């Protein structure tokens, strides 16, 4: 197996953090831009559910790469 350096693991970790921060920034901008707080509770719940699913998708996809990089070490 090819060896992985700690720099590659650190790179994926930083990508994970940056991706979650960027996603949260975009979603919060949409939340305040569309005035979700003023909408019905069902709309707020749907918005939060979509946000959670998007975050889960981002985290799991990057964690898969991070785990593979750690296994190669």
SULUR-V801612 format. One record per residue. N is the residue number from 1. SS is DSSP state (hx for helix, st for strand, lp for the rest). Layout:
BEGIN
n->N ss->SS
n->N ss->SS
END
This chain:
BEGIN
n->1 ss->lp
n->2 ss->lp
n->3 ss->lp
n->4 ss->lp
n->5 ss->lp
n->6 ss->hx
n->7 ss->hx
n->8 ss->hx
n->9 ss->hx
n->10 ss->hx
n->11 ss->hx
n->12 ss->hx
n->13 ss->hx
n->14 ss->hx
n->15 ss->hx
n->16 ss->hx
n->17 ss->hx
n->18 ss->hx
n->19 ss->hx
n->20 ss->hx
n->21 ss->hx
n->22 ss->hx
n->23 ss->hx
n->24 ss->hx
n->25 ss->hx
n->26 ss->hx
n->27 ss->hx
n->28 ss->hx
n->29 ss->hx
n->30 ss->hx
n->31 ss->hx
n->32 ss->hx
n->33 ss->hx
n->34 ss->lp
n->35 ss->lp
n->36 ss->hx
n->37 ss->hx
n->38 ss->hx
n->39 ss->lp
n->40 ss->lp
n->41 ss->hx
n->42 ss->hx
n->43 ss->hx
n->44 ss->hx
n->45 ss->hx
n->46 ss->hx
n->47 ss->hx
n->48 ss->hx
n->49 ss->hx
n->50 ss->hx
n->51 ss->hx
n->52 ss->hx
n->53 ss->hx
n->54 ss->hx
n->55 ss->hx
n->56 ss->hx
n->57 ss->hx
n->58 ss->hx
n->59 ss->hx
n->60 ss->hx
n->61 ss->hx
n->62 ss->hx
n->63 ss->hx
n->64 ss->hx
n->65 ss->hx
n->66 ss->hx
n->67 ss->hx
n->68 ss->hx
n->69 ss->hx
n->70 ss->hx
n->71 ss->hx
n->72 ss->lp
n->73 ss->lp
END
